[in-house]
Amino acid sequence: MKTIVLHVRALELNDVLYFNRLKAGIRKIVQNNRLVVVHSGQASGQSGMESSLQVAALKTFNKTFAAKLSEELLPAVALAAHHLGLAAYSDQSDEPNLSIRPKALLYLLQQGSIPIIAPIVKDTFHEEKIVESKELAEKVSATIQADLLIFLIEQKEQLQSKQECQAMLEGKYEARSQQTRGGRAVLTDISGMEQLVFAS
């Protein structure tokens, strides 16, 4: 059984068509694979908020995302990255460090659960803060030796720039995921993910 990490960029849960396609893709993936979902939150409305409000909004989004999957009888478990000791974050040095301790995550996967992870960690002062979800997905993928890391975007044209798209495809964002046992990373939209799922 393969392990897949799915990174979902900003998502609008009220977009029924898109979310139904995403649920169908997730259902198909978990028939024959273990799946971890890392997301960055809601598509709009968080950028101007105070940090504590952003964290609260992201927690609410995470629970709603997991609940909507559970309504479809998908065994989703809502987690912040610091829950169950999964992610440890240190900002004591010049470069903040995010490390993953996979024991609890691997246990959830063995039980058939789908961890839905929000990029919320606790800093040195035990304050909750949001980290880069792409980095979290990469680190989770590398630590659990995932076979595939999927960066799911809305449409390739909607990336910030062609340079970002090219950088991701060349592996600048994928470097850590390549430390997996032959694992690979793919940048794609929902149609591409559906093709990947059905091809597998």
C-alpha positions, 0 to 999 in steps of 0.5 A: 500500500502506497502513502500519498501526501496531498498539499491543498492550496487555499480552498473554498469549501463553498465551491460545491463542484470543486469540493465534490471533485476533491472528495471523489479524488480523495475517496478514490485515493484511499481505496488503495493508498494511505493519505495525509492532507496538508492544507493552507486554509481558506481561499480568501478573507485571512490576509488582513487579519490579526495573527490570533484571528488567522489561527482561529479561522484556520482551526475552524476551516480545518475542522469543517474540512474534516467534517465535510469529508467525514459526512461522506464516510471518509475517516478524516481526523482534523489536526493542527501540526502541533497536535499529538507531538507531530511537529516541533517548531523552534525559532531560537536560531536565525533560521526557524526549524520545523521538524516532524515526529511521525509516530502518531501520524503513522499510527493514524495511517495504520488505523485507516484514518485520513489526517487533515493537517492545518499548518499551526505550530507552537513557538518557543513561548507556546503561542500558536502560529501559522507556518508555510504549508508547502514546507510542512507538506514536504517535511511530512512527506520526507519523514514518513517516506511517502511514495508521492507528494501532490501539490494541488493547485486550482489551475496552473495559470493561477500560480503567482508567476510562471517562475514559481511554477517552473521552480516547483517543477524543477524541484526547488520546492520538492527537494525534501520530498525526494528523500523518500524511498523513490518518492516523487512530487507532482504539481497539478490541478484537480483534473491532473490529480484525477488522472493520477488517481485513476492511472494508479 
